Amino acid sequence: MSVHNGRTVTNSKAPGTGLVIRNLQARDIRFPTSLGAHGSDAMHTDPDYSCAYVVIYTERDVEGHGLTFTLGRGTEIVVQAINSMSSMVIGKDAAEIFQNFGAFWRQLTSESQLRWIGPEKGVVHLATAAIVNALWDLWGKVENKPVWKLLVDMEPETLVRAIDFRYITDVVTPEEALAMLKKAASGKEEREAELRRIGYPAYTTQVGWLGYTSDRVKELCAKYLAEGFTAFKVKVGQNLEDDKRRCAMVREVIGWDKVLMVDANQIWDVQQSIDWMKELAEFKPLWIEEPTSPDDVLGHAKISQALKPLGIGVATGEMCCNRVLFKQFLQSGGMQFCQIDSCRIGGVNEILSVYFMAKKLGVPVCPHAGGVGLCEMVQHLQMFDYVCLSGTKENRVVEFVDQQHEHFENPTVVKRAHYQVPIVPGYSTKLKPASAEAYEYPNGSKWQEMFSKGIFPRPAGKFGGN
């Protein structure tokens, strides 16, 4: 099935056949969220939620849109990395990619010179995610399906071929992954129907930004309670006494029958994490998120062991740079909640490998979301997991932050604290053209207006200016 001149065409050829990629464009899109302290935490005090935005143009009228989330400064570096990788995509027939996506993914991440500055990590891997996410959006549009449904309907062999199992076969092999999918096939239809009816449970971080006033936090807690939310996350880590005050304030509003999580965003050392969380244990948090360096596997394992008697788990993964690091966290007991991020590692393909490892080792996946486009993407991933792999929502929930959705053509929809099933073909990643124009940095109309009013300094350097 393919899309041609706005019509769906059924044919016997492989999906994407004849759909040659003629160009790839990368753009620096930034939103001035620092003005309202939106997204502020102990480590990232003034984020401007942003993305490196990719559009893949084909020789027909179907496009692929993808992105990788950033925090403002540095987005231009990711854009340059995307441009440096674009030659490996331009000129390809989409069928060559989709038929054996895992092999293409390995080719993309193993380019002999680029690999030196980012072997499946860092800026190069962020760029990989943006390109790969755009390719999955394209594939969904070619098949006329939202990506979650594309994955659900995919033959297990095709899905497994989309994954590069190099470096992780000591935990899960392609044969094991195939067996997991076939075993979970029973009940798929019922789970999909239930998902369409109810949706997937969400929790909110909107109440917890460190830059918010107490009145604002209370107001938001009441708002999301009224909308049916039962799980709330609060940022911590700058000042212990203030953390206690804020946790007590949130508990007073939401009650003790609701779930509370806390997030330190990597600010502490290992022993400091343990000591600090012992002080916050009275507020009964379900987990402490990113207590220390996101690369410190053994440190997380030590924290997990120390906090286990207190009933506090460790959640991490949003800053894990590749499947190998996830493998080590899962093997070591360093995470009790696995937090994949749709952009931090190499897009859908690599994220699927993490889902299989988490399934094998019995760790629930609770995706990180909230940044530009993250909610839009992770809903697809978690819905696939529920229907085709884990088969359960127990101890699983998806983060939700209510900002920047208005800039997407098909934004995520949350009702009664549940993500609703996306129905539009693709990965929900297409920005509205007017938003992309207005917020492209530094020449977009919104940025030019803020520069002229002195709200932000006009950039110098490669962008020009004074």
C-alpha positions in Angstrom: 0.0 0.0 0.0 1.3 3.4 -0.9 0.2 7.1 -1.0 0.2 8.8 -4.4 -1.3 12.1 -5.3 -3.3 12.0 -2.0 -4.8 8.6 -2.8 -4.1 5.2 -1.2 -2.9 2.7 -3.7 -2.6 -1.0 -3.1 0.1 -3.0 -4.8 2.2 -6.1 -4.4 5.5 -4.4 -4.3 7.4 -3.7 -1.1 6.3 -0.6 0.8 8.2 2.4 -0.5 9.2 0.9 -3.8 9.8 3.7 -6.3 9.7 6.3 -3.5 13.1 7.8 -4.0 14.3 10.3 -1.4 15.3 13.4 -3.3 16.2 15.8 -0.4 16.5 16.2 3.3 16.1 19.5 5.1 17.2 20.2 8.7 15.9 23.2 10.7 16.7 24.8 14.1 13.3 25.3 15.8 13.3 27.0 19.3 10.5 28.0 21.6 11.2 30.6 24.4 10.0 28.5 27.3 12.7 30.0 29.6 10.6 33.1 29.9 8.0 31.3 32.0 10.4 28.8 33.7 8.7 26.0 31.9 10.8 22.9 32.0 13.1 24.2 34.7 14.8 21.7 37.0 17.8 21.4 39.2 20.3 21.0 36.4 18.5 22.8 33.5 17.5 26.1 35.0 16.6 28.1 31.8 15.7 25.7 29.0 14.2 26.9 25.7 12.4 23.8 24.5 13.6 23.3 20.9 14.2 20.7 18.3 16.3 19.8 15.3 13.5 19.3 12.7 14.0 17.1 9.7 11.8 16.9 6.6 12.5 14.1 4.1 11.2 14.9 0.6 10.5 12.2 -2.0 9.9 12.2 -5.7 6.3 11.8 -5.0 4.0 14.0 -2.8 4.6 12.1 0.5 7.1 13.5 3.1 8.6 12.2 6.3 8.9 14.5 9.3 11.1 13.8 12.3 12.9 15.6 15.1 15.2 15.3 18.0 14.5 17.4 21.2 17.0 19.9 22.5 17.1 22.8 25.0 18.0 25.8 22.8 21.8 26.6 22.5 23.5 23.8 20.6 20.6 22.9 18.4 22.6 24.3 15.5 25.2 21.7 16.1 22.7 18.9 15.8 21.4 20.4 12.6 24.9 20.4 11.2 25.4 16.8 12.1 22.1 16.0 10.3 23.4 17.8 7.3 26.6 15.8 7.5 24.7 12.5 7.5 22.2 13.4 4.8 24.2 12.0 2.0 23.5 8.5 3.4 19.8 9.0 2.9 19.4 11.2 -0.2 19.0 9.1 -3.3 17.8 6.0 -1.5 14.6 4.1 -2.5 12.5 3.9 0.7 11.9 0.2 0.0 15.6 -0.5 0.4 15.4 1.0 3.8 12.1 -0.4 5.0 12.7 -4.0 3.8 15.8 -4.4 6.1 15.7 -1.3 8.4 18.1 -2.8 10.9 20.9 -3.1 8.2 20.3 0.5 7.1 20.3 1.7 10.7 23.7 0.0 11.3 25.0 1.6 8.1 23.8 5.0 9.3 25.5 4.6 12.7 28.7 3.0 11.4 29.9 5.5 8.8 33.6 5.1 9.2 34.5 8.8 9.7 31.5 10.2 11.4 31.5 7.3 13.8 34.7 8.6 15.4 33.0 11.7 16.8 29.9 9.8 18.0 29.8 6.0 17.9 26.1 5.7 18.9 26.2 8.6 21.3 26.3 12.4 21.6 25.4 14.9 18.9 25.7 12.4 16.0 23.3 10.0 17.7 20.8 12.8 18.3 21.0 13.6 14.6 20.5 9.9 13.8 17.3 9.9 15.9 15.9 12.9 13.9 16.6 11.2 10.6 15.3 7.8 11.7 12.2 9.3 13.2 11.5 11.0 9.9 11.9 7.7 8.1 9.4 6.0 10.3 6.9 8.9 9.8 7.4 8.4 6.0 6.9 4.6 6.4 3.7 5.2 8.3 2.4 7.5 5.6 3.4 5.1 2.9 1.4 2.3 4.6 -1.4 4.8 5.5 -1.1 4.0 9.2 0.0 5.7 12.4 3.3 4.3 13.5 1.9 2.4 16.5 -0.5 0.6 14.1 2.3 0.1 11.6 4.2 -1.7 14.3 1.2 -3.7 15.6 0.4 -5.0 12.1 3.9 -5.7 11.1 5.0 -9.3 10.5 7.2 -10.3 13.5 10.0 -11.2 11.2 9.9 -7.7 9.5 9.9 -6.0 12.9 12.8 -8.0 14.2 14.8 -7.2 11.0 14.4 -3.5 11.9 16.6 -3.9 14.9 20.4 -4.0 15.1 21.1 -6.6 17.8 24.9 -6.1 17.7 26.2 -5.7 21.3 23.1 -6.9 23.0 22.8 -10.6 22.1 24.1 -11.6 25.5 20.7 -10.3 26.8 18.4 -10.9 23.9 18.8 -12.4 20.4 16.7 -12.0 17.3 15.3 -15.4 17.8 14.2 -14.6 21.3 12.7 -11.3 20.2 10.7 -13.2 17.5 9.5 -15.7 20.1 8.4 -12.9 22.4 6.3 -11.4 19.7 4.7 -14.7 18.7 3.9 -15.6 22.3 2.3 -12.2 22.9 0.1 -12.6 19.7 -2.7 -14.1 21.7 -5.0 -11.4 22.9 -3.6 -8.7 20.5 -7.0 -7.8 19.1 -8.6 -7.4 22.5 -5.8 -5.2 23.8 -5.9 -3.0 20.7 -9.7 -2.7 21.1 -9.3 -1.8 24.7 -6.6 0.8 23.9 -8.8 2.4 21.3 -11.6 2.6 23.9 -9.7 3.8 26.9 -6.3 4.9 25.9 -2.9 4.6 27.8 -2.4 6.0 31.3 -0.5 9.3 31.7 1.2 11.1 34.6 1.9 14.8 34.7 5.2 16.7 35.4 3.5 20.0 34.6 3.0 20.7 38.3 6.6 20.2 39.3 8.9 22.7 37.6 11.4 24.3 40.0 10.8 27.8 38.7 7.1 27.8 39.5 5.7 29.7 42.4 3.9 27.8 45.2 0.6 29.3 44.1 1.2 28.1 40.6 2.1 24.6 41.7 -1.1 24.4 43.8 -3.2 25.7 41.0 -1.8 23.1 38.6 -2.2 20.2 41.0 -5.9 21.1 41.4 -6.3 21.4 37.6 -4.8 18.0 36.8 -6.6 16.3 39.7 -9.8 17.6 38.1 -8.8 16.2 34.8 -8.4 12.7 36.3 -4.7 12.5 36.9 -3.6 10.2 39.7 0.2 10.4 39.3 2.3 13.6 39.7 6.0 14.3 39.4 8.0 17.0 41.2 11.5 18.3 40.4 13.9 18.3 43.3 17.6 18.6 44.0 18.6 22.3 44.6 17.6 22.7 48.2 16.6 20.0 50.6 14.3 22.1 52.9 12.6 23.6 49.9 12.1 20.1 48.4 10.5 19.0 51.6 8.2 22.0 51.6 7.2 21.5 48.0 6.6 17.8 48.4 4.5 18.4 51.4 2.6 21.1 49.6 1.9 18.8 46.6 0.8 15.9 48.9 -1.5 18.3 50.7 -3.3 19.0 47.4 -3.3 15.6 45.8 -3.6 13.5 48.9 -1.8 10.3 49.9 -3.8 8.0 47.7 -2.2 9.4 44.6 1.2 8.6 43.2 4.1 11.0 43.7 7.4 10.8 41.8 10.5 13.0 42.2 13.2 13.9 39.7 16.7 15.2 40.4 17.9 15.5 36.8 21.4 14.2 37.5 22.3 16.8 40.1 23.7 14.6 43.0 26.6 12.4 43.7 25.8 8.8 44.6 25.9 9.0 48.4 24.2 12.4 48.3 21.4 10.8 46.3 20.9 8.2 49.0 21.1 10.7 51.9 18.7 13.2 50.2 16.1 10.5 49.3 16.1 9.2 52.9 15.0 12.7 53.9 12.2 12.7 51.3 11.1 9.1 52.0 8.3 10.4 54.3 6.5 11.7 51.2 6.3 8.1 49.8 7.7 8.7 46.3 7.3 5.9 43.9 10.7 6.7 42.3 13.6 9.0 42.2 14.4 9.9 38.6 17.9 10.5 37.4 19.5 10.8 40.9 23.1 11.0 39.5 25.2 10.9 36.3 23.1 9.3 33.6 26.2 7.2 32.6 26.9 5.8 36.1 25.5 2.3 36.0 27.1 1.1 39.2 26.2 4.3 41.0 22.5 3.8 40.1 22.7 0.2 41.2 24.1 1.3 44.6 21.3 3.9 45.0 18.7 1.3 44.0 20.0 -1.1 46.6 20.0 1.5 49.3 16.5 2.8 48.6 14.8 -0.5 48.1 14.0 -1.0 51.9 12.3 2.5 51.7 10.1 1.3 48.8 11.6 3.9 46.4 12.6 2.7 43.0 15.1 4.3 40.6 13.9 5.6 37.2 16.4 6.5 34.5 17.1 6.3 30.8 16.1 9.6 29.2 19.7 10.5 28.9 21.0 7.0 28.1 22.8 7.4 24.8 22.5 3.9 23.4 21.1 0.4 23.8 24.4 -0.8 25.4 24.0 1.5 28.3 20.4 0.4 28.7 21.6 -3.2 28.7 24.0 -2.5 31.6 21.4 -0.6 33.6 18.9 -3.4 33.1 21.4 -6.1 33.9 22.8 -4.4 37.0 19.5 -3.7 38.8 20.3 0.0 38.4 16.8 0.9 37.2 13.4 -0.3 38.4 11.7 1.9 35.8 13.1 2.1 32.3 12.6 5.5 30.7 13.2 5.4 27.0 13.3 8.7 25.2 12.2 8.9 21.6 15.1 11.1 20.5 18.1 10.4 22.9 19.0 7.1 21.3 18.8 6.3 17.6 15.1 6.5 16.9 12.4 3.8 16.8 14.8 1.0 15.8 17.1 1.2 18.7 14.2 1.9 21.1 12.6 -1.3 20.1 15.7 -3.2 21.2 15.4 -1.6 24.6 11.8 -2.8 24.9 12.8 -6.3 24.2 15.6 -6.2 26.8 13.3 -4.7 29.4 10.7 -7.5 28.6 13.3 -10.2 29.0 14.6 -8.8 32.3 11.2 -7.9 33.7 11.6 -4.1 34.0 8.6 -1.9 33.2 9.1 0.8 30.6 7.7 4.2 31.5 8.7 6.6 28.7 10.2 10.1 29.2 8.2 12.7 27.4 7.3 16.4 27.7 9.8 18.1 25.4 9.0 19.2 21.9 7.3 16.3 20.1 8.2 13.7 22.7 4.7 13.1 23.9 3.6 12.8 20.2 6.2 10.1 19.6 6.3 8.0 22.8 2.6 7.3 22.7 3.1 5.2 19.6 6.0 3.3 21.2 4.2 2.5 24.4 1.0 1.5 22.6 3.0 -1.0 20.5 4.5 -2.4 23.7 1.2 -2.9 25.3 -0.5 -4.6 22.3 2.4 -6.7 21.0 5.0 -7.2 23.7 4.4 -6.6 27.4 0.6 -7.1 27.2 0.1 -5.2 30.4 -0.2 -1.7 31.8 0.8 -2.7 35.3 3.5 -0.3 36.8 3.6 1.5 33.4 2.6 5.1 32.7 3.7 7.7 30.2 4.8 11.2 31.1 2.7 14.1 29.9 3.6 17.8 29.8 1.1 20.1 28.3 3.2 22.5 26.2 4.1 23.0 22.5 1.4 20.6 21.3 -0.4 23.4 19.6 2.5 23.6 17.1 1.9 20.1 15.7 -0.6 19.3 12.9 -1.7 16.1 14.7 -0.9 16.8 18.4 -1.2 14.2 21.2 -4.7 14.0 22.8 -5.0 13.2 26.5 -8.5 12.7 28.0 -9.2 11.5 31.5 -5.5 11.2 32.1 -5.1 8.8 29.2 -3.3 9.2 25.9 -5.8 8.6 23.1 -4.9 6.4 20.2 -3.4 8.4 17.2 -5.4 7.9 14.0 -3.5 10.0 11.4 -0.9 8.1 9.4 2.7 8.8 10.4 4.6 9.5 13.7 2.6 12.6 14.7 5.8 14.7 14.1 4.8 17.2 11.5 5.0 20.8 12.7 2.5 23.4 11.4 4.3 25.3 8.7 3.4 28.6 10.4 4.9 27.5 13.7 8.1 26.3 12.0 8.4 29.6 10.2 7.8 31.7 13.2 10.1 29.9 15.6 13.0 28.9 13.3 16.1 30.3 14.9 17.3 33.0 14.5 15.4 34.3 11.5 11.8 33.3 12.3 9.3 36.1 12.9 8.9 35.4 16.6 12.6 35.5 17.3 13.1 38.6 15.2 10.3 40.3 17.2 11.9 39.2 20.6 15.4 40.4 19.4 14.0 43.8 18.4 12.3 44.2 21.8 15.4 43.2 23.7 13.7 40.1 25.3 16.6 38.0 24.0 20.0 39.2 22.8 20.5 39.1 19.0 22.9 36.2 18.3 26.4 36.7 17.0 28.8 34.2 15.5 27.6 32.0 12.7 24.1 33.5 12.8 25.4 37.0 12.1 24.4 40.0 14.1 26.3 42.3 16.4 
